[in-house]
Amino acid sequence: MAITLVPESSAIDMIGPYLAAKAICPGCKHENILVHIEGPTSPVKAISVCPQITAHIVDDDGVSNFEFVH
């Protein structure tokens, strides 16, 4: 098994009033869709995700990444 960090899409998409976070799974190529609860570095809520996504990580610079195990 490999662990891969994938940055969220830089495109600004909205789902209703929420900022969407999208990341392509390196294993199954599914476009995972989550929404930020408050702002770009806030926690996320899953909308459509594959089983390989394991974590949402925000580094010290505010860069959002998603962890996948595949």
All heavy atoms as TSV, in Angstrom:
chain	resi	resn	atom	element	x	y	z
A	1	MET	N	N	0.834	-1.187	0.000
A	1	MET	CA	C	0.000	0.000	0.000
A	1	MET	C	C	0.875	1.246	0.000
A	1	MET	O	O	1.892	1.294	0.673
A	1	MET	CB	C	-0.893	0.037	1.227
A	1	MET	CG	C	-2.014	-0.918	1.212
A	1	MET	SD	S	-3.112	-0.513	2.586
A	1	MET	CE	C	-4.444	-1.560	2.189
A	2	ALA	N	N	0.426	2.222	-0.736
A	2	ALA	CA	C	1.147	3.494	-0.806
A	2	ALA	C	C	0.272	4.606	-0.248
A	2	ALA	O	O	-0.944	4.584	-0.395
A	2	ALA	CB	C	1.505	3.795	-2.246
A	3	ILE	N	N	0.906	5.572	0.401
A	3	ILE	CA	C	0.199	6.748	0.910
A	3	ILE	C	C	0.616	7.926	0.041
A	3	ILE	O	O	1.803	8.178	-0.155
A	3	ILE	CB	C	0.544	7.017	2.378
A	3	ILE	CG1	C	0.050	5.860	3.238
A	3	ILE	CG2	C	-0.065	8.338	2.829
A	3	ILE	CD1	C	0.453	5.958	4.694
A	4	THR	N	N	-0.369	8.645	-0.501
A	4	THR	CA	C	-0.110	9.776	-1.380
A	4	THR	C	C	-0.869	10.994	-0.892
A	4	THR	O	O	-2.055	10.902	-0.569
A	4	THR	CB	C	-0.562	9.449	-2.823
A	4	THR	OG1	O	0.046	8.224	-3.235
A	4	THR	CG2	C	-0.194	10.553	-3.779
A	5	LEU	N	N	-0.185	12.145	-0.835
A	5	LEU	CA	C	-0.841	13.413	-0.534
A	5	LEU	C	C	-1.169	14.103	-1.850
A	5	LEU	O	O	-0.305	14.258	-2.706
A	5	LEU	CB	C	0.062	14.318	0.302
A	5	LEU	CG	C	0.238	13.958	1.755
A	5	LEU	CD1	C	1.179	14.954	2.433
A	5	LEU	CD2	C	-1.090	13.949	2.482
A	6	VAL	N	N	-2.422	14.502	-1.999
A	6	VAL	CA	C	-2.885	15.156	-3.224
A	6	VAL	C	C	-3.443	16.521	-2.848
A	6	VAL	O	O	-4.322	16.617	-1.987
A	6	VAL	CB	C	-3.982	14.310	-3.916
A	6	VAL	CG1	C	-4.531	15.025	-5.125
A	6	VAL	CG2	C	-3.431	12.942	-4.289
A	7	PRO	N	N	-2.938	17.600	-3.491
A	7	PRO	CA	C	-3.497	18.928	-3.191
A	7	PRO	C	C	-4.910	19.044	-3.750
A	7	PRO	O	O	-5.245	18.416	-4.751
A	7	PRO	CB	C	-2.544	19.882	-3.898
A	7	PRO	CG	C	-1.890	19.073	-4.962
A	7	PRO	CD	C	-1.871	17.649	-4.461
A	8	GLU	N	N	-5.739	19.859	-3.083
A	8	GLU	CA	C	-7.081	20.063	-3.622
A	8	GLU	C	C	-6.994	20.925	-4.866
A	8	GLU	O	O	-6.021	21.643	-5.084
A	8	GLU	CB	C	-8.015	20.670	-2.582
A	8	GLU	CG	C	-7.807	22.112	-2.287
A	8	GLU	CD	C	-8.848	22.633	-1.298
A	8	GLU	OE1	O	-8.848	22.200	-0.136
A	8	GLU	OE2	O	-9.625	23.485	-1.699
A	9	SER	N	N	-8.000	20.836	-5.703
A	9	SER	CA	C	-8.062	21.612	-6.934
A	9	SER	C	C	-7.967	23.101	-6.622
A	9	SER	O	O	-8.519	23.582	-5.638
A	9	SER	CB	C	-9.381	21.312	-7.652
A	9	SER	OG	O	-9.563	22.213	-8.723
A	10	SER	N	N	-7.288	23.839	-7.486
A	10	SER	CA	C	-7.176	25.288	-7.294
A	10	SER	C	C	-8.375	26.033	-7.877
A	10	SER	O	O	-8.508	27.240	-7.690
A	10	SER	CB	C	-5.880	25.804	-7.919
A	10	SER	OG	O	-5.888	25.541	-9.305
A	11	ALA	N	N	-9.251	25.314	-8.585
A	11	ALA	CA	C	-10.456	25.940	-9.144
A	11	ALA	C	C	-11.399	26.337	-8.009
A	11	ALA	O	O	-11.522	25.632	-7.018
A	11	ALA	CB	C	-11.160	24.978	-10.081
A	12	ILE	N	N	-12.033	27.466	-8.166
A	12	ILE	CA	C	-12.984	27.931	-7.153
A	12	ILE	C	C	-14.383	27.504	-7.590
A	12	ILE	O	O	-14.945	28.040	-8.532
A	12	ILE	CB	C	-12.906	29.455	-6.959
A	12	ILE	CG1	C	-11.515	29.819	-6.446
A	12	ILE	CG2	C	-13.988	29.929	-6.005
A	12	ILE	CD1	C	-11.264	31.293	-6.327
A	13	ASP	N	N	-14.895	26.480	-6.925
A	13	ASP	CA	C	-16.232	25.954	-7.197
A	13	ASP	C	C	-17.068	26.087	-5.939
A	13	ASP	O	O	-16.556	25.922	-4.836
A	13	ASP	CB	C	-16.178	24.473	-7.602
A	13	ASP	CG	C	-15.503	24.250	-8.944
A	13	ASP	OD1	O	-15.672	25.094	-9.835
A	13	ASP	OD2	O	-14.819	23.223	-9.084
A	14	MET	N	N	-18.330	26.365	-6.111
A	14	MET	CA	C	-19.243	26.474	-4.980
A	14	MET	C	C	-20.322	25.398	-5.103
A	14	MET	O	O	-20.783	25.105	-6.200
A	14	MET	CB	C	-19.907	27.849	-4.943
A	14	MET	CG	C	-18.936	29.015	-4.832
A	14	MET	SD	S	-18.022	29.078	-3.297
A	14	MET	CE	C	-19.289	29.582	-2.158
A	15	ILE	N	N	-20.680	24.817	-3.985
A	15	ILE	CA	C	-21.829	23.915	-3.902
A	15	ILE	C	C	-22.762	24.577	-2.909
A	15	ILE	O	O	-22.499	24.571	-1.700
A	15	ILE	CB	C	-21.432	22.497	-3.465
A	15	ILE	CG1	C	-20.496	21.880	-4.509
A	15	ILE	CG2	C	-22.672	21.642	-3.261
A	15	ILE	CD1	C	-19.968	20.517	-4.132
A	16	GLY	N	N	-23.809	25.194	-3.423
A	16	GLY	CA	C	-24.669	26.007	-2.576
A	16	GLY	C	C	-23.827	27.137	-2.003
A	16	GLY	O	O	-23.056	27.772	-2.728
A	17	PRO	N	N	-23.891	27.376	-0.703
A	17	PRO	CA	C	-23.098	28.461	-0.100
A	17	PRO	C	C	-21.680	28.032	0.284
A	17	PRO	O	O	-20.933	28.816	0.855
A	17	PRO	CB	C	-23.908	28.811	1.146
A	17	PRO	CG	C	-24.527	27.515	1.542
A	17	PRO	CD	C	-24.842	26.800	0.239
A	18	TYR	N	N	-21.285	26.790	-0.011
A	18	TYR	CA	C	-20.011	26.256	0.460
A	18	TYR	C	C	-18.955	26.188	-0.637
A	18	TYR	O	O	-19.258	25.895	-1.792
A	18	TYR	CB	C	-20.203	24.854	1.039
A	18	TYR	CG	C	-21.162	24.809	2.195
A	18	TYR	CD1	C	-22.432	24.293	2.039
A	18	TYR	CD2	C	-20.798	25.313	3.433
A	18	TYR	CE1	C	-23.329	24.269	3.097
A	18	TYR	CE2	C	-21.685	25.295	4.501
A	18	TYR	CZ	C	-22.943	24.769	4.325
A	18	TYR	OH	O	-23.819	24.751	5.370
A	19	LEU	N	N	-17.698	26.423	-0.249
A	19	LEU	CA	C	-16.566	26.294	-1.150
A	19	LEU	C	C	-16.245	24.812	-1.317
A	19	LEU	O	O	-16.035	24.104	-0.335
A	19	LEU	CB	C	-15.359	27.031	-0.562
A	19	LEU	CG	C	-14.054	26.972	-1.348
A	19	LEU	CD1	C	-14.225	27.636	-2.719
A	19	LEU	CD2	C	-12.949	27.667	-0.562
A	20	ALA	N	N	-16.226	24.344	-2.550
A	20	ALA	CA	C	-15.968	22.929	-2.817
A	20	ALA	C	C	-14.470	22.645	-2.825
A	20	ALA	O	O	-13.667	23.460	-3.278
A	20	ALA	CB	C	-16.569	22.525	-4.159
A	21	ALA	N	N	-14.108	21.493	-2.313
A	21	ALA	CA	C	-12.732	20.996	-2.357
A	21	ALA	C	C	-12.770	19.713	-3.176
A	21	ALA	O	O	-13.538	18.808	-2.872
A	21	ALA	CB	C	-12.224	20.714	-0.948
A	22	LYS	N	N	-11.968	19.663	-4.234
A	22	LYS	CA	C	-11.963	18.485	-5.104
A	22	LYS	C	C	-10.544	17.934	-5.207
A	22	LYS	O	O	-9.579	18.693	-5.285
A	22	LYS	CB	C	-12.475	18.853	-6.494
A	22	LYS	CG	C	-13.917	19.321	-6.485
A	22	LYS	CD	C	-14.389	19.689	-7.881
A	22	LYS	CE	C	-15.838	20.148	-7.850
A	22	LYS	NZ	N	-16.307	20.508	-9.180
A	23	ALA	N	N	-10.437	16.609	-5.201
A	23	ALA	CA	C	-9.138	15.946	-5.341
A	23	ALA	C	C	-9.357	14.629	-6.070
A	23	ALA	O	O	-10.284	13.879	-5.751
A	23	ALA	CB	C	-8.505	15.695	-3.984
A	24	ILE	N	N	-8.509	14.353	-7.043
A	24	ILE	CA	C	-8.581	13.111	-7.812
A	24	ILE	C	C	-7.782	12.030	-7.089
A	24	ILE	O	O	-6.609	12.228	-6.756
A	24	ILE	CB	C	-8.014	13.301	-9.234
A	24	ILE	CG1	C	-8.722	14.441	-9.972
A	24	ILE	CG2	C	-8.076	12.002	-10.023
A	24	ILE	CD1	C	-10.163	14.182	-10.297
A	25	CYS	N	N	-8.406	10.884	-6.836
A	25	CYS	CA	C	-7.729	9.758	-6.198
A	25	CYS	C	C	-6.684	9.189	-7.157
A	25	CYS	O	O	-7.008	8.887	-8.312
A	25	CYS	CB	C	-8.741	8.673	-5.830
A	25	CYS	SG	S	-7.981	7.181	-5.153
A	26	PRO	N	N	-5.433	9.035	-6.700
A	26	PRO	CA	C	-4.403	8.468	-7.579
A	26	PRO	C	C	-4.609	6.981	-7.862
A	26	PRO	O	O	-4.056	6.458	-8.821
A	26	PRO	CB	C	-3.101	8.707	-6.817
A	26	PRO	CG	C	-3.501	8.916	-5.401
A	26	PRO	CD	C	-4.899	9.442	-5.407
A	27	GLY	N	N	-5.416	6.308	-7.054
A	27	GLY	CA	C	-5.659	4.878	-7.269
A	27	GLY	C	C	-6.788	4.593	-8.241
A	27	GLY	O	O	-6.597	3.977	-9.283
A	28	CYS	N	N	-7.988	5.087	-7.924
A	28	CYS	CA	C	-9.166	4.764	-8.739
A	28	CYS	C	C	-9.580	5.888	-9.684
A	28	CYS	O	O	-10.506	5.723	-10.469
A	28	CYS	CB	C	-10.345	4.387	-7.841
A	28	CYS	SG	S	-10.997	5.755	-6.855
A	29	LYS	N	N	-8.934	7.042	-9.599
A	29	LYS	CA	C	-9.199	8.209	-10.457
A	29	LYS	C	C	-10.554	8.855	-10.221
A	29	LYS	O	O	-11.041	9.630	-11.033
A	29	LYS	CB	C	-9.026	7.871	-11.947
A	29	LYS	CG	C	-7.707	7.240	-12.303
A	29	LYS	CD	C	-6.551	8.126	-11.958
A	29	LYS	CE	C	-5.239	7.485	-12.406
A	29	LYS	NZ	N	-4.134	7.796	-11.561
A	30	HIS	N	N	-11.192	8.543	-9.098
A	30	HIS	CA	C	-12.480	9.157	-8.738
A	30	HIS	C	C	-12.251	10.605	-8.323
A	30	HIS	O	O	-11.302	10.896	-7.598
A	30	HIS	CB	C	-13.129	8.385	-7.593
A	30	HIS	CG	C	-14.403	8.976	-7.088
A	30	HIS	ND1	N	-15.587	8.857	-7.763
A	30	HIS	CD2	C	-14.674	9.708	-5.977
A	30	HIS	CE1	C	-16.549	9.470	-7.094
A	30	HIS	NE2	N	-16.013	10.007	-5.996
A	31	GLU	N	N	-13.101	11.526	-8.785
A	31	GLU	CA	C	-13.013	12.910	-8.338
A	31	GLU	C	C	-13.766	13.019	-7.016
A	31	GLU	O	O	-14.988	12.953	-6.980
A	31	GLU	CB	C	-13.610	13.873	-9.363
A	31	GLU	CG	C	-13.493	15.316	-8.908
A	31	GLU	CD	C	-14.069	16.303	-9.895
A	31	GLU	OE1	O	-15.216	16.103	-10.340
A	31	GLU	OE2	O	-13.373	17.265	-10.213
A	32	ASN	N	N	-13.026	13.149	-5.932
A	32	ASN	CA	C	-13.602	13.269	-4.598
A	32	ASN	C	C	-14.074	14.703	-4.401
A	32	ASN	O	O	-13.340	15.646	-4.692
A	32	ASN	CB	C	-12.557	12.908	-3.545
A	32	ASN	CG	C	-12.195	11.449	-3.627
A	32	ASN	OD1	O	-12.868	10.616	-3.044
A	32	ASN	ND2	N	-11.151	11.116	-4.375
A	33	ILE	N	N	-15.287	14.854	-3.910
A	33	ILE	CA	C	-15.858	16.178	-3.706
A	33	ILE	C	C	-16.212	16.334	-2.231
A	33	ILE	O	O	-16.930	15.521	-1.659
A	33	ILE	CB	C	-17.111	16.388	-4.579
A	33	ILE	CG1	C	-16.749	16.194	-6.051
A	33	ILE	CG2	C	-17.708	17.773	-4.336
A	33	ILE	CD1	C	-17.936	16.185	-6.988
A	34	LEU	N	N	-15.674	17.396	-1.636
A	34	LEU	CA	C	-15.944	17.736	-0.246
A	34	LEU	C	C	-16.247	19.229	-0.207
A	34	LEU	O	O	-15.965	19.944	-1.170
A	34	LEU	CB	C	-14.726	17.428	0.624
A	34	LEU	CG	C	-14.248	15.968	0.551
A	34	LEU	CD1	C	-13.079	15.834	-0.400
A	34	LEU	CD2	C	-13.865	15.469	1.910
A	35	VAL	N	N	-16.836	19.709	0.867
A	35	VAL	CA	C	-17.074	21.146	1.014
A	35	VAL	C	C	-16.454	21.632	2.310
A	35	VAL	O	O	-16.461	20.939	3.317
A	35	VAL	CB	C	-18.584	21.510	0.971
A	35	VAL	CG1	C	-19.162	21.271	-0.402
A	35	VAL	CG2	C	-19.377	20.773	2.019
A	36	HIS	N	N	-15.882	22.846	2.241
A	36	HIS	CA	C	-15.334	23.480	3.435
A	36	HIS	C	C	-16.493	24.041	4.250
A	36	HIS	O	O	-17.375	24.702	3.705
A	36	HIS	CB	C	-14.374	24.605	3.050
A	36	HIS	CG	C	-13.091	24.112	2.468
A	36	HIS	ND1	N	-12.072	23.621	3.248
A	36	HIS	CD2	C	-12.665	24.022	1.196
A	36	HIS	CE1	C	-11.074	23.262	2.478
A	36	HIS	NE2	N	-11.407	23.489	1.217
A	37	ILE	N	N	-16.486	23.807	5.542
A	37	ILE	CA	C	-17.560	24.245	6.424
A	37	ILE	C	C	-17.569	25.768	6.565
A	37	ILE	O	O	-18.623	26.391	6.527
A	37	ILE	CB	C	-17.435	23.580	7.807
A	37	ILE	CG1	C	-17.408	22.054	7.671
A	37	ILE	CG2	C	-18.546	24.020	8.734
A	37	ILE	CD1	C	-18.599	21.446	6.981
A	38	GLU	N	N	-16.399	26.404	6.720
A	38	GLU	CA	C	-16.352	27.853	6.936
A	38	GLU	C	C	-15.499	28.590	5.909
A	38	GLU	O	O	-15.929	29.563	5.342
A	38	GLU	CB	C	-15.842	28.157	8.343
A	38	GLU	CG	C	-16.784	27.675	9.421
A	38	GLU	CD	C	-16.228	27.877	10.814
A	38	GLU	OE1	O	-15.141	28.465	10.937
A	38	GLU	OE2	O	-16.881	27.439	11.767
A	39	GLY	N	N	-14.269	28.181	5.690
A	39	GLY	CA	C	-13.358	28.874	4.789
A	39	GLY	C	C	-12.379	27.889	4.175
A	39	GLY	O	O	-12.469	26.693	4.428
A	40	PRO	N	N	-11.427	28.376	3.367
A	40	PRO	CA	C	-10.515	27.486	2.639
A	40	PRO	C	C	-9.664	26.564	3.511
A	40	PRO	O	O	-9.235	25.520	3.063
A	40	PRO	CB	C	-9.618	28.448	1.866
A	40	PRO	CG	C	-10.318	29.743	1.866
A	40	PRO	CD	C	-11.223	29.774	3.045
A	41	THR	N	N	-9.412	26.927	4.762
A	41	THR	CA	C	-8.604	26.064	5.629
A	41	THR	C	C	-9.426	25.394	6.723
A	41	THR	O	O	-8.881	24.773	7.618
A	41	THR	CB	C	-7.447	26.859	6.266
A	41	THR	OG1	O	-7.990	27.934	7.025
A	41	THR	CG2	C	-6.498	27.398	5.213
A	42	SER	N	N	-10.741	25.503	6.635
A	42	SER	CA	C	-11.613	24.914	7.656
A	42	SER	C	C	-11.803	23.421	7.413
A	42	SER	O	O	-11.460	22.907	6.347
A	42	SER	CB	C	-12.973	25.620	7.645
A	42	SER	OG	O	-13.690	25.271	6.483
A	43	PRO	N	N	-12.369	22.701	8.372
A	43	PRO	CA	C	-12.674	21.280	8.175
A	43	PRO	C	C	-13.606	21.087	6.973
A	43	PRO	O	O	-14.286	22.023	6.557
A	43	PRO	CB	C	-13.374	20.876	9.472
A	43	PRO	CG	C	-12.908	21.870	10.478
A	43	PRO	CD	C	-12.706	23.146	9.720
A	44	VAL	N	N	-13.611	19.872	6.441
A	44	VAL	CA	C	-14.434	19.572	5.274
A	44	VAL	C	C	-15.498	18.531	5.603
A	44	VAL	O	O	-15.355	17.748	6.533
A	44	VAL	CB	C	-13.577	19.071	4.086
A	44	VAL	CG1	C	-12.702	20.177	3.553
A	44	VAL	CG2	C	-12.747	17.868	4.473
A	45	LYS	N	N	-16.569	18.547	4.807
A	45	LYS	CA	C	-17.649	17.577	4.912
A	45	LYS	C	C	-17.701	16.819	3.588
A	45	LYS	O	O	-17.673	17.420	2.519
A	45	LYS	CB	C	-18.968	18.310	5.155
A	45	LYS	CG	C	-20.164	17.404	5.234
A	45	LYS	CD	C	-21.429	18.212	5.465
A	45	LYS	CE	C	-22.644	17.325	5.423
A	45	LYS	NZ	N	-23.880	18.091	5.537
A	46	ALA	N	N	-17.757	15.490	3.655
A	46	ALA	CA	C	-17.751	14.663	2.447
A	46	ALA	C	C	-19.077	14.758	1.702
A	46	ALA	O	O	-20.138	14.687	2.297
A	46	ALA	CB	C	-17.474	13.218	2.821
A	47	ILE	N	N	-18.987	14.907	0.388
A	47	ILE	CA	C	-20.150	14.887	-0.490
A	47	ILE	C	C	-20.117	13.602	-1.323
A	47	ILE	O	O	-21.063	12.848	-1.358
A	47	ILE	CB	C	-20.181	16.124	-1.420
A	47	ILE	CG1	C	-20.216	17.415	-0.609
A	47	ILE	CG2	C	-21.350	16.049	-2.396
A	47	ILE	CD1	C	-21.436	17.599	0.265
A	48	SER	N	N	-18.994	13.372	-2.015
A	48	SER	CA	C	-18.810	12.167	-2.824
A	48	SER	C	C	-17.335	11.784	-2.744
A	48	SER	O	O	-16.483	12.489	-3.302
A	48	SER	CB	C	-19.211	12.444	-4.275
A	48	SER	OG	O	-18.871	11.357	-5.102
A	49	VAL	N	N	-17.032	10.698	-2.045
A	49	VAL	CA	C	-15.636	10.292	-1.861
A	49	VAL	C	C	-15.457	8.792	-2.084
A	49	VAL	O	O	-16.376	8.012	-1.883
A	49	VAL	CB	C	-15.095	10.667	-0.457
A	49	VAL	CG1	C	-15.063	12.168	-0.275
A	49	VAL	CG2	C	-15.891	10.019	0.636
A	50	CYS	N	N	-14.243	8.419	-2.491
A	50	CYS	CA	C	-13.912	7.007	-2.654
A	50	CYS	C	C	-13.387	6.462	-1.326
A	50	CYS	O	O	-13.007	7.235	-0.436
A	50	CYS	CB	C	-12.883	6.831	-3.771
A	50	CYS	SG	S	-11.243	7.483	-3.407
A	51	PRO	N	N	-13.330	5.156	-1.161
A	51	PRO	CA	C	-12.881	4.573	0.117
A	51	PRO	C	C	-11.393	4.760	0.400
A	51	PRO	O	O	-10.952	4.554	1.525
A	51	PRO	CB	C	-13.230	3.095	-0.012
A	51	PRO	CG	C	-13.618	2.845	-1.409
A	51	PRO	CD	C	-13.841	4.155	-2.082
A	52	GLN	N	N	-10.595	5.166	-0.591
A	52	GLN	CA	C	-9.159	5.315	-0.386
A	52	GLN	C	C	-8.781	6.622	0.316
A	52	GLN	O	O	-7.659	6.767	0.781
A	52	GLN	CB	C	-8.407	5.253	-1.729
A	52	GLN	CG	C	-8.361	3.878	-2.342
A	52	GLN	CD	C	-9.570	3.576	-3.218
A	52	GLN	OE1	O	-10.427	4.417	-3.448
A	52	GLN	NE2	N	-9.667	2.357	-3.691
A	53	ILE	N	N	-9.668	7.594	0.397
A	53	ILE	CA	C	-9.335	8.863	1.051
A	53	ILE	C	C	-9.348	8.642	2.564
A	53	ILE	O	O	-10.253	8.036	3.112
A	53	ILE	CB	C	-10.288	9.999	0.619
A	53	ILE	CG1	C	-9.743	11.361	1.036
A	53	ILE	CG2	C	-11.692	9.783	1.112
A	53	ILE	CD1	C	-10.459	12.537	0.388
A	54	THR	N	N	-8.264	9.104	3.226
A	54	THR	CA	C	-8.145	8.832	4.660
A	54	THR	C	C	-8.026	10.075	5.523
A	54	THR	O	O	-8.279	10.000	6.721
A	54	THR	CB	C	-6.931	7.922	4.939
A	54	THR	OG1	O	-5.760	8.544	4.416
A	54	THR	CG2	C	-7.111	6.550	4.307
A	55	ALA	N	N	-7.609	11.215	4.951
A	55	ALA	CA	C	-7.411	12.398	5.795
A	55	ALA	C	C	-7.424	13.688	4.990
A	55	ALA	O	O	-7.131	13.692	3.794
A	55	ALA	CB	C	-6.089	12.293	6.548
A	56	HIS	N	N	-7.767	14.775	5.664
A	56	HIS	CA	C	-7.642	16.142	5.149
A	56	HIS	C	C	-6.589	16.813	6.005
A	56	HIS	O	O	-6.730	16.892	7.218
A	56	HIS	CB	C	-8.987	16.872	5.253
A	56	HIS	CG	C	-8.908	18.319	4.890
A	56	HIS	ND1	N	-9.370	19.309	5.716
A	56	HIS	CD2	C	-8.432	18.944	3.782
A	56	HIS	CE1	C	-9.177	20.487	5.139
A	56	HIS	NE2	N	-8.619	20.294	3.961
A	57	ILE	N	N	-5.523	17.274	5.365
A	57	ILE	CA	C	-4.389	17.848	6.095
A	57	ILE	C	C	-4.167	19.282	5.615
A	57	ILE	O	O	-4.077	19.530	4.422
A	57	ILE	CB	C	-3.110	17.016	5.852
A	57	ILE	CG1	C	-3.346	15.583	6.310
A	57	ILE	CG2	C	-1.915	17.640	6.546
A	57	ILE	CD1	C	-2.311	14.599	5.831
A	58	VAL	N	N	-4.080	20.218	6.562
A	58	VAL	CA	C	-3.753	21.608	6.252
A	58	VAL	C	C	-2.404	21.898	6.890
A	58	VAL	O	O	-2.246	21.769	8.104
A	58	VAL	CB	C	-4.829	22.574	6.792
A	58	VAL	CG1	C	-4.457	24.008	6.474
A	58	VAL	CG2	C	-6.197	22.231	6.226
A	59	ASP	N	N	-1.419	22.276	6.045
A	59	ASP	CA	C	-0.082	22.527	6.599
A	59	ASP	C	C	0.013	23.924	7.219
A	59	ASP	O	O	-0.958	24.677	7.241
A	59	ASP	CB	C	1.011	22.299	5.544
A	59	ASP	CG	C	0.978	23.284	4.394
A	59	ASP	OD1	O	0.320	24.335	4.497
A	59	ASP	OD2	O	1.650	22.993	3.379
A	60	ASP	N	N	1.188	24.272	7.726
A	60	ASP	CA	C	1.393	25.551	8.419
A	60	ASP	C	C	1.164	26.767	7.522
A	60	ASP	O	O	0.887	27.855	7.999
A	60	ASP	CB	C	2.801	25.615	9.014
A	60	ASP	CG	C	2.989	24.610	10.130
A	60	ASP	OD1	O	1.979	24.190	10.731
A	60	ASP	OD2	O	4.143	24.230	10.396
A	61	ASP	N	N	1.296	26.575	6.201
A	61	ASP	CA	C	1.098	27.673	5.252
A	61	ASP	C	C	-0.350	27.780	4.792
A	61	ASP	O	O	-0.675	28.593	3.935
A	61	ASP	CB	C	2.007	27.493	4.036
A	61	ASP	CG	C	3.481	27.565	4.397
A	61	ASP	OD1	O	3.823	28.357	5.302
A	61	ASP	OD2	O	4.287	26.833	3.786
A	62	GLY	N	N	-1.223	26.928	5.303
A	62	GLY	CA	C	-2.626	26.955	4.922
A	62	GLY	C	C	-2.948	26.182	3.661
A	62	GLY	O	O	-4.040	26.287	3.128
A	63	VAL	N	N	-1.987	25.379	3.167
A	63	VAL	CA	C	-2.205	24.580	1.964
A	63	VAL	C	C	-2.938	23.299	2.345
A	63	VAL	O	O	-2.539	22.580	3.252
A	63	VAL	CB	C	-0.855	24.246	1.274
A	63	VAL	CG1	C	-1.090	23.358	0.065
A	63	VAL	CG2	C	-0.137	25.523	0.881
A	64	SER	N	N	-4.039	23.041	1.649
A	64	SER	CA	C	-4.901	21.902	1.941
A	64	SER	C	C	-4.544	20.712	1.061
A	64	SER	O	O	-4.440	20.844	-0.165
A	64	SER	CB	C	-6.357	22.328	1.694
A	64	SER	OG	O	-7.241	21.318	2.043
A	65	ASN	N	N	-4.308	19.548	1.683
A	65	ASN	CA	C	-4.007	18.313	0.961
A	65	ASN	C	C	-4.914	17.199	1.476
A	65	ASN	O	O	-5.367	17.230	2.609
A	65	ASN	CB	C	-2.555	17.892	1.180
A	65	ASN	CG	C	-1.585	18.808	0.506
A	65	ASN	OD1	O	-1.448	18.782	-0.705
A	65	ASN	ND2	N	-0.899	19.633	1.275
A	66	PHE	N	N	-5.118	16.194	0.621
A	66	PHE	CA	C	-5.889	15.018	1.002
A	66	PHE	C	C	-4.983	13.815	0.922
A	66	PHE	O	O	-4.174	13.680	0.011
A	66	PHE	CB	C	-7.107	14.848	0.082
A	66	PHE	CG	C	-8.105	15.954	0.252
A	66	PHE	CD1	C	-8.097	17.054	-0.588
A	66	PHE	CD2	C	-9.021	15.922	1.286
A	66	PHE	CE1	C	-8.992	18.091	-0.419
A	66	PHE	CE2	C	-9.925	16.951	1.467
A	66	PHE	CZ	C	-9.907	18.042	0.609
A	67	GLU	N	N	-5.100	12.932	1.926
A	67	GLU	CA	C	-4.280	11.729	1.996
A	67	GLU	C	C	-5.084	10.551	1.446
A	67	GLU	O	O	-6.234	10.358	1.808
A	67	GLU	CB	C	-3.887	11.461	3.439
A	67	GLU	CG	C	-3.022	10.221	3.605
A	67	GLU	CD	C	-2.707	9.984	5.075
A	67	GLU	OE1	O	-3.549	9.351	5.740
A	67	GLU	OE2	O	-1.655	10.422	5.519
A	68	PHE	N	N	-4.436	9.788	0.559
A	68	PHE	CA	C	-5.044	8.593	-0.020
A	68	PHE	C	C	-4.150	7.401	0.243
A	68	PHE	O	O	-2.934	7.498	0.167
A	68	PHE	CB	C	-5.204	8.740	-1.543
A	68	PHE	CG	C	-6.219	9.776	-1.946
A	68	PHE	CD1	C	-5.842	11.090	-2.134
A	68	PHE	CD2	C	-7.534	9.419	-2.156
A	68	PHE	CE1	C	-6.774	12.057	-2.501
A	68	PHE	CE2	C	-8.461	10.366	-2.540
A	68	PHE	CZ	C	-8.081	11.692	-2.715
A	69	VAL	N	N	-4.751	6.265	0.583
A	69	VAL	CA	C	-4.039	4.994	0.726
A	69	VAL	C	C	-4.536	4.103	-0.394
A	69	VAL	O	O	-5.728	3.825	-0.513
A	69	VAL	CB	C	-4.311	4.345	2.106
A	69	VAL	CG1	C	-3.645	2.982	2.180
A	69	VAL	CG2	C	-3.833	5.241	3.219
A	70	HIS	N	N	-3.615	3.681	-1.249
A	70	HIS	CA	C	-4.003	2.836	-2.404
A	70	HIS	C	C	-2.985	1.767	-2.651
A	70	HIS	O	O	-1.933	1.738	-2.087
A	70	HIS	CB	C	-4.217	3.705	-3.649
A	70	HIS	CG	C	-3.067	4.561	-4.000
A	70	HIS	ND1	N	-2.160	4.210	-4.954
A	70	HIS	CD2	C	-2.643	5.762	-3.507
A	70	HIS	CE1	C	-1.247	5.173	-5.048
A	70	HIS	NE2	N	-1.519	6.112	-4.165
